[in-house]
Amino acid sequence: MATEEIKLDEKNYRIHDEKNLRLIGKSLTDCGAGRSILIDSEGCIIAGNGVYRKAQDMGLPVRVIESDGTELIAIKRTDLATEDNRRKALALADNYTSDTSVFDIDLVIENFSTEELDAWEFSISNINLNDPNAEFDNFGEFEYKNKDMSAWKQIIVSFEDENAFKLFCDLTGLKITDKTRSTWFPQKENEKMEDVYG
């Protein structure tokens, strides 16, 4: 397939704003290409719309590798060793850049039933999936603008033993379970939709 036949997905479930695209561009410039993109048999991008857009802007060549999905394709970066700073930066960028884009919730709701989203453990808090507009009836007109949820500071806390963990929970008042991967201090309650979207 010729690279000119590759096309962006008009129904991409991720929204790539200016910050997200800027960081993708920085990653490509500083570290080179990392994760590959994924296209279907018709050349429409399944995953990697933002990366492809920035790669096109930069004039990066694209090589298509065909697969029927029965094998995992690994990209070996021959220029990066495990302790290289660029390799570390690429690992950070690869994980972080996806966090700087958001889901197009309206499009997700349009394409998937509640049961299908539940099967993927995809939770949309405070939104009635059977009637997406039901939650907004009393809000009047407003713009969908994601609230800035970035933290002032983040640290990693390690516990010597279970007693230290319990003491930490008691001192901070945080409700932490085995499934907790991150939290806020002071701990936030579930946000109302008008608070999140403005």
Backbone as CSV, one residue per row, in Angstrom:
resi,resn,N_x,N_y,N_z,CA_x,CA_y,CA_z,C_x,C_y,C_z
1,MET,0.837,-1.197,0.000,0.000,0.000,0.000,0.871,1.245,0.000
2,ALA,0.580,2.183,-0.885,1.333,3.434,-0.951,0.954,4.314,0.227
3,THR,1.947,5.053,0.748,1.684,5.889,1.924,0.631,6.954,1.643
4,GLU,0.499,7.360,0.386,-0.505,8.385,0.070,-1.924,7.845,0.221
5,GLU,-2.061,6.504,0.323,-3.379,5.908,0.503,-3.787,5.871,1.969
6,ILE,-2.868,6.190,2.883,-3.192,6.215,4.305,-4.022,7.460,4.592
7,LYS,-5.095,7.276,5.341,-5.967,8.414,5.645,-6.342,8.439,7.127
8,LEU,-6.509,9.646,7.644,-6.911,9.837,9.034,-8.330,9.324,9.246
9,ASP,-8.595,8.849,10.452,-9.929,8.357,10.794,-10.816,9.550,11.151
10,GLU,-11.847,9.794,10.362,-12.745,10.910,10.627,-13.562,10.686,11.897
11,LYS,-13.614,9.435,12.359,-14.343,9.123,13.594,-13.370,8.640,14.668
12,ASN,-12.256,9.312,14.804,-11.262,8.970,15.813,-11.842,9.208,17.204
13,TYR,-11.676,8.241,18.099,-12.231,8.366,19.445,-11.380,9.234,20.368
14,ARG,-10.206,9.645,19.915,-9.347,10.501,20.725,-9.313,11.906,20.129
15,ILE,-9.304,12.898,21.010,-9.207,14.292,20.598,-7.771,14.754,20.843
16,HIS,-7.089,15.178,19.793,-5.697,15.623,19.899,-5.660,17.145,19.859
17,ASP,-5.470,17.756,21.038,-5.432,19.211,21.077,-4.017,19.716,20.791
18,GLU,-3.843,21.029,20.885,-2.565,21.640,20.528,-1.416,21.108,21.393
19,LYS,-1.665,20.969,22.693,-0.608,20.472,23.591,-0.212,19.051,23.231
20,ASN,-1.199,18.196,23.008,-0.933,16.804,22.682,-0.105,16.686,21.406
21,LEU,-0.504,17.413,20.372,0.229,17.356,19.101,1.623,17.949,19.246
22,ARG,1.763,18.978,20.070,3.086,19.573,20.299,4.026,18.572,20.962
23,LEU,3.513,17.818,21.944,4.341,16.833,22.640,4.664,15.630,21.746
24,ILE,3.726,15.245,20.897,4.000,14.177,19.926,5.127,14.624,18.995
25,GLY,5.048,15.867,18.537,6.091,16.409,17.672,7.435,16.460,18.367
26,LYS,7.448,16.839,19.642,8.697,16.881,20.414,9.293,15.488,20.541
27,SER,8.434,14.497,20.795,8.898,13.119,20.919,9.530,12.638,19.618
28,LEU,8.869,12.915,18.502,9.405,12.496,17.201,10.719,13.215,16.897
29,THR,10.805,14.494,17.251,12.014,15.272,16.981,13.173,14.848,17.869
30,ASP,12.908,14.710,19.165,13.975,14.422,20.138,14.379,12.956,20.163
31,CYS,13.407,12.071,19.963,13.655,10.641,20.180,13.480,9.782,18.936
32,GLY,12.913,10.333,17.881,12.625,9.527,16.701,11.324,8.766,16.872
33,ALA,10.923,8.042,15.844,9.669,7.290,15.892,9.800,6.102,16.827
34,GLY,8.761,5.884,17.635,8.759,4.752,18.561,7.692,3.763,18.186
35,ARG,6.537,3.898,18.804,5.423,2.999,18.542,4.913,3.180,17.103
36,SER,4.557,2.087,16.449,4.031,2.172,15.082,2.569,2.598,15.131
37,ILE,2.021,2.982,13.993,0.594,3.246,13.900,-0.088,2.004,13.332
38,LEU,-1.414,1.988,13.380,-2.181,0.829,12.904,-3.227,1.294,11.910
39,ILE,-3.275,0.636,10.748,-4.265,0.975,9.723,-5.069,-0.268,9.360
40,ASP,-6.261,-0.046,8.822,-7.059,-1.188,8.379,-6.745,-1.520,6.921
41,SER,-7.462,-2.478,6.366,-7.170,-2.938,5.004,-7.447,-1.871,3.948
42,GLU,-8.190,-0.829,4.338,-8.497,0.247,3.404,-7.618,1.473,3.608
43,GLY,-6.649,1.343,4.518,-5.712,2.437,4.739,-6.158,3.463,5.752
44,CYS,-7.315,3.251,6.388,-7.805,4.192,7.405,-7.124,3.881,8.738
45,ILE,-6.661,4.907,9.427,-5.906,4.709,10.660,-6.827,4.251,11.791
46,ILE,-6.465,3.150,12.433,-7.172,2.645,13.607,-6.584,3.276,14.869
47,ALA,-5.272,3.317,14.946,-4.572,3.888,16.097,-3.347,4.641,15.611
48,GLY,-3.166,5.849,16.142,-1.990,6.630,15.777,-2.283,7.833,14.904
49,ASN,-3.514,8.332,14.948,-3.880,9.488,14.131,-3.011,10.702,14.439
50,GLY,-2.803,10.974,15.734,-1.993,12.123,16.123,-0.548,11.980,15.692
51,VAL,0.008,10.792,15.871,1.397,10.534,15.471,1.553,10.682,13.958
52,TYR,0.600,10.143,13.226,0.684,10.231,11.758,0.610,11.683,11.294
53,ARG,-0.269,12.462,11.899,-0.387,13.877,11.517,0.935,14.606,11.706
54,LYS,1.581,14.412,12.867,2.843,15.108,13.120,3.962,14.558,12.250
55,ALA,3.967,13.258,11.993,4.988,12.663,11.126,4.874,13.213,9.715
56,GLN,3.648,13.409,9.250,3.438,13.993,7.926,3.935,15.432,7.891
57,ASP,3.648,16.183,8.952,4.115,17.569,9.026,5.639,17.649,8.948
58,MET,6.295,16.644,9.548,7.760,16.630,9.607,8.389,15.974,8.383
59,GLY,7.570,15.391,7.515,8.094,14.732,6.328,8.743,13.393,6.579
60,LEU,8.370,12.715,7.674,8.950,11.397,7.965,8.417,10.355,6.981
61,PRO,9.276,9.509,6.458,8.796,8.440,5.569,8.007,7.402,6.363
62,VAL,7.100,6.715,5.675,6.265,5.700,6.311,6.459,4.375,5.586
63,ARG,6.706,3.314,6.355,6.830,1.976,5.772,5.681,1.121,6.282
64,VAL,4.916,0.528,5.377,3.759,-0.281,5.745,4.166,-1.744,5.846
65,ILE,3.826,-2.384,6.965,4.064,-3.812,7.171,2.708,-4.495,7.289
66,GLU,2.426,-5.469,6.443,1.123,-6.112,6.441,1.060,-7.230,7.482
67,SER,-0.116,-7.376,8.101,-0.331,-8.399,9.120,-1.806,-8.720,9.176
68,ASP,-2.125,-9.952,9.565,-3.526,-10.326,9.740,-3.904,-10.374,11.215
69,GLY,-3.017,-9.860,12.069,-3.319,-9.783,13.488,-2.986,-11.024,14.287
70,THR,-2.377,-12.028,13.661,-2.077,-13.273,14.375,-0.668,-13.285,14.962
71,GLU,0.066,-12.194,14.800,1.392,-12.094,15.401,1.596,-10.678,15.910
72,LEU,2.418,-10.543,16.936,2.742,-9.238,17.485,4.009,-8.731,16.816
73,ILE,3.942,-7.551,16.246,5.091,-6.986,15.552,5.863,-6.077,16.500
74,ALA,7.142,-6.372,16.707,8.003,-5.579,17.582,8.927,-4.701,16.738
75,ILE,8.974,-3.417,17.071,9.869,-2.493,16.393,11.169,-2.417,17.193
76,LYS,12.284,-2.811,16.604,13.571,-2.779,17.289,14.324,-1.503,16.912
77,ARG,14.546,-0.638,17.893,15.304,0.576,17.653,16.791,0.262,17.830
78,THR,17.479,0.074,16.729,18.889,-0.333,16.762,19.815,0.777,17.260
79,ASP,19.299,2.003,17.344,20.134,3.129,17.774,20.008,3.416,19.260
80,LEU,19.165,2.656,19.976,18.925,2.940,21.390,19.298,1.761,22.271
81,ALA,20.177,2.021,23.258,20.508,1.017,24.276,19.679,1.305,25.526
82,THR,19.573,0.318,26.418,18.677,0.425,27.564,18.951,1.639,28.444
83,GLU,20.216,2.008,28.628,20.551,3.119,29.517,20.724,4.452,28.790
84,ASP,20.461,4.488,27.489,20.571,5.747,26.755,19.535,6.746,27.239
85,ASN,19.910,8.003,27.346,18.975,9.035,27.783,17.809,9.199,26.803
86,ARG,18.100,9.076,25.503,17.025,9.192,24.517,16.042,8.039,24.637
87,ARG,16.533,6.887,25.004,15.658,5.726,25.196,14.742,5.972,26.403
88,LYS,15.302,6.535,27.485,14.495,6.841,28.669,13.451,7.908,28.345
89,ALA,13.871,8.913,27.588,12.945,9.980,27.215,11.819,9.445,26.339
90,LEU,12.143,8.510,25.445,11.130,7.926,24.574,10.117,7.118,25.378
91,ALA,10.591,6.385,26.393,9.683,5.609,27.245,8.721,6.539,27.977
92,LEU,9.239,7.659,28.473,8.383,8.639,29.138,7.387,9.240,28.155
93,ALA,7.887,9.671,27.005,7.034,10.323,26.016,5.934,9.391,25.517
94,ASP,6.283,8.131,25.276,5.315,7.174,24.741,4.142,6.988,25.700
95,ASN,4.460,6.951,26.997,3.406,6.764,27.992,2.652,8.056,28.284
96,TYR,3.364,9.184,28.270,2.737,10.437,28.692,1.895,11.087,27.608
97,THR,2.340,11.017,26.360,1.615,11.739,25.314,0.173,11.246,25.170
98,SER,-0.049,9.950,25.378,-1.428,9.454,25.277,-2.298,10.020,26.392
99,ASP,-1.668,10.349,27.540,-2.424,10.920,28.652,-2.840,12.362,28.384
100,THR,-2.218,13.012,27.396,-2.541,14.409,27.121,-3.622,14.561,26.056
101,SER,-4.168,13.449,25.584,-5.335,13.508,24.712,-6.528,12.968,25.492
102,VAL,-7.725,13.294,25.036,-8.937,12.872,25.739,-9.867,12.153,24.774
103,PHE,-10.797,11.398,25.334,-11.769,10.698,24.503,-12.848,11.652,24.005
104,ASP,-13.301,11.412,22.789,-14.481,12.089,22.265,-15.680,11.292,22.774
105,ILE,-16.193,11.690,23.945,-17.223,10.914,24.626,-18.480,10.776,23.771
106,ASP,-18.871,11.859,23.090,-20.073,11.784,22.257,-19.943,10.698,21.196
107,LEU,-18.765,10.595,20.595,-18.551,9.602,19.543,-18.517,8.190,20.123
108,VAL,-17.922,8.045,21.309,-17.904,6.739,21.972,-19.326,6.277,22.254
109,ILE,-20.132,7.184,22.809,-21.519,6.844,23.136,-22.311,6.493,21.879
110,GLU,-22.014,7.204,20.803,-22.715,6.970,19.536,-22.423,5.594,18.964
111,ASN,-21.212,5.072,19.207,-20.778,3.842,18.549,-20.848,2.589,19.411
112,PHE,-21.015,2.753,20.744,-20.983,1.585,21.624,-22.155,1.590,22.593
113,SER,-22.673,0.399,22.851,-23.749,0.262,23.836,-23.142,0.204,25.237
114,THR,-23.995,0.343,26.238,-23.543,0.244,27.623,-22.875,-1.102,27.874
115,GLU,-23.479,-2.166,27.339,-22.940,-3.512,27.552,-21.549,-3.654,26.938
116,GLU,-21.370,-3.095,25.750,-20.066,-3.183,25.088,-19.005,-2.424,25.875
117,LEU,-19.356,-1.244,26.382,-18.396,-0.465,27.171,-18.087,-1.166,28.487
118,ASP,-19.098,-1.779,29.099,-18.879,-2.522,30.340,-17.921,-3.686,30.119
119,ALA,-18.028,-4.335,28.964,-17.146,-5.467,28.662,-15.692,-5.027,28.589
120,TRP,-15.474,-3.758,28.192,-14.117,-3.194,28.138,-13.756,-2.463,29.425
121,GLU,-14.667,-2.538,30.430,-14.464,-1.817,31.700,-14.229,-0.329,31.451
122,PHE,-14.946,0.185,30.464,-14.856,1.598,30.078,-15.968,2.338,30.806
123,SER,-15.615,3.179,31.767,-16.600,3.856,32.597,-16.696,5.325,32.226
124,ILE,-17.914,5.780,32.020,-18.160,7.199,31.788,-19.003,7.696,32.952
125,SER,-18.361,8.301,33.930,-19.039,8.703,35.158,-20.089,9.767,34.883
126,ASN,-21.211,9.609,35.564,-22.269,10.618,35.567,-22.934,10.843,34.215
127,ILE,-22.735,9.935,33.269,-23.374,10.092,31.967,-24.312,8.913,31.733
128,ASN,-25.525,9.207,31.386,-26.507,8.184,31.069,-26.288,7.748,29.626
129,LEU,-25.728,6.546,29.424,-25.369,6.121,28.078,-26.588,5.857,27.201
130,ASN,-27.728,5.570,27.820,-28.924,5.341,27.017,-29.511,6.652,26.506
131,ASP,-29.257,7.728,27.211,-29.702,9.056,26.788,-28.612,10.052,27.163
132,PRO,-27.624,10.247,26.294,-26.472,11.080,26.603,-26.828,12.493,27.007
133,ASN,-28.006,12.990,26.595,-28.356,14.373,26.904,-29.107,14.511,28.223
134,ALA,-29.470,13.384,28.830,-30.290,13.435,30.034,-29.587,14.174,31.170
135,GLU,-28.258,13.982,31.286,-27.524,14.598,32.381,-27.447,16.111,32.241
136,PHE,-27.677,16.621,31.014,-27.430,18.028,30.754,-28.716,18.858,30.657
137,ASP,-29.878,18.212,30.885,-31.136,18.913,30.679,-31.263,20.173,31.523
138,ASN,-30.702,20.138,32.737,-30.858,21.266,33.653,-29.689,22.234,33.622
139,PHE,-28.751,22.009,32.728,-27.546,22.827,32.730,-27.674,24.071,31.848
140,GLY,-28.615,24.053,30.889,-28.621,25.113,29.896,-27.524,24.849,28.881
141,GLU,-27.195,25.850,28.079,-26.155,25.685,27.077,-24.793,25.936,27.692
142,PHE,-23.842,25.069,27.360,-22.481,25.272,27.836,-21.524,24.608,26.873
143,GLU,-20.278,25.015,26.934,-19.262,24.460,26.055,-18.594,23.283,26.740
144,TYR,-18.214,22.275,25.932,-17.490,21.132,26.454,-16.006,21.491,26.513
145,LYS,-15.573,21.930,27.661,-14.156,22.239,27.845,-13.652,21.426,29.027
146,ASN,-12.679,20.551,28.780,-12.154,19.733,29.864,-11.530,20.599,30.939
147,LYS,-11.890,20.356,32.179,-11.300,21.065,33.295,-9.838,20.660,33.433
148,ASP,-9.003,21.628,33.795,-7.588,21.326,34.001,-7.447,20.447,35.235
149,MET,-7.122,19.176,35.022,-7.012,18.223,36.124,-5.567,17.929,36.484
150,SER,-4.637,18.758,35.997,-3.228,18.514,36.279,-2.920,18.822,37.741
151,ALA,-2.032,18.044,38.313,-1.675,18.205,39.729,-0.597,19.278,39.901
152,TRP,-0.595,19.918,41.072,0.458,20.882,41.382,1.794,20.164,41.543
153,LYS,1.762,18.994,42.154,2.978,18.204,42.351,2.596,16.740,42.491
154,GLN,3.446,15.857,41.974,3.223,14.419,42.103,4.485,13.762,42.641
155,ILE,4.316,12.799,43.566,5.444,12.044,44.099,5.064,10.570,44.151
156,ILE,6.057,9.719,44.245,5.834,8.284,44.444,6.151,7.956,45.900
157,VAL,5.217,7.330,46.579,5.401,6.974,47.991,5.589,5.468,48.096
158,SER,6.656,5.030,48.747,6.920,3.598,48.956,6.735,3.262,50.437
159,PHE,6.190,2.077,50.718,5.901,1.674,52.088,6.786,0.497,52.486
160,GLU,7.360,0.592,53.668,8.255,-0.460,54.158,7.487,-1.740,54.452
161,ASP,6.265,-1.588,54.985,5.446,-2.757,55.290,3.979,-2.338,55.376
162,GLU,3.111,-3.281,55.698,1.675,-3.004,55.739,1.321,-2.008,56.829
163,ASN,2.039,-2.068,57.960,1.771,-1.126,59.040,2.057,0.310,58.608
164,ALA,3.131,0.494,57.863,3.464,1.826,57.365,2.378,2.319,56.403
165,PHE,1.870,1.399,55.588,0.800,1.747,54.653,-0.456,2.188,55.407
166,LYS,-0.835,1.424,56.435,-2.034,1.761,57.210,-1.860,3.084,57.944
167,LEU,-0.656,3.327,58.465,-0.380,4.584,59.152,-0.522,5.765,58.197
168,PHE,-0.022,5.592,56.985,-0.123,6.633,55.965,-1.589,6.952,55.665
169,CYS,-2.407,5.908,55.516,-3.834,6.110,55.247,-4.513,6.824,56.404
170,ASP,-4.155,6.437,57.646,-4.756,7.077,58.824,-4.364,8.547,58.909
171,LEU,-3.106,8.847,58.658,-2.619,10.224,58.780,-3.199,11.136,57.704
172,THR,-3.348,10.606,56.498,-3.817,11.430,55.383,-5.328,11.398,55.230
173,GLY,-5.967,10.356,55.793,-7.405,10.211,55.626,-7.798,9.714,54.243
174,LEU,-6.826,9.228,53.473,-7.103,8.746,52.119,-7.697,7.342,52.169
175,LYS,-8.687,7.104,51.305,-9.286,5.785,51.188,-8.608,5.060,50.039
176,ILE,-7.649,4.204,50.356,-6.848,3.525,49.350,-7.123,2.026,49.418
177,THR,-7.449,1.425,48.271,-7.708,-0.005,48.197,-6.620,-0.677,47.360
178,ASP,-6.729,-1.997,47.216,-5.757,-2.734,46.406,-5.814,-2.318,44.937
179,LYS,-6.956,-1.778,44.513,-7.110,-1.375,43.121,-6.692,0.072,42.867
180,THR,-6.403,0.825,43.918,-6.036,2.232,43.759,-4.672,2.361,43.101
181,ARG,-4.596,3.118,42.021,-3.323,3.372,41.337,-2.888,4.820,41.468
182,SER,-3.830,5.698,41.763,-3.505,7.104,41.981,-4.629,7.735,42.781
183,THR,-4.357,8.855,43.412,-5.371,9.548,44.197,-4.980,11.005,44.338
184,TRP,-5.859,11.784,44.906,-5.609,13.200,45.163,-5.531,13.449,46.661
185,PHE,-4.781,14.450,47.047,-4.808,14.927,48.429,-4.984,16.431,48.415
186,PRO,-6.017,16.953,49.082,-7.099,16.204,49.732,-7.872,15.371,48.707
187,GLN,-8.415,14.253,49.169,-9.094,13.346,48.258,-10.323,14.005,47.683
188,LYS,-10.510,13.868,46.353,-11.637,14.493,45.666,-12.820,13.539,45.619
189,GLU,-13.991,14.092,45.810,-15.208,13.324,45.587,-15.488,13.306,44.092
190,ASN,-16.437,12.487,43.651,-16.793,12.469,42.235,-17.245,13.850,41.799
191,GLU,-16.648,14.344,40.716,-16.961,15.685,40.248,-18.324,15.717,39.577
192,LYS,-19.022,16.836,39.728,-20.248,17.033,38.982,-19.895,17.370,37.544
193,MET,-20.775,17.029,36.629,-20.474,17.247,35.221,-20.274,18.721,34.905
194,GLU,-21.054,19.630,35.581,-20.905,21.037,35.276,-19.561,21.562,35.769
195,ASP,-19.001,20.915,36.815,-17.686,21.334,37.313,-16.585,20.909,36.363
196,VAL,-16.726,19.738,35.761,-15.689,19.211,34.888,-15.693,19.903,33.530
197,TYR,-16.921,20.110,32.988,-17.005,20.613,31.623,-17.282,22.111,31.516
198,GLY,-17.532,22.801,32.628,-17.714,24.243,32.592,-19.085,24.680,32.090
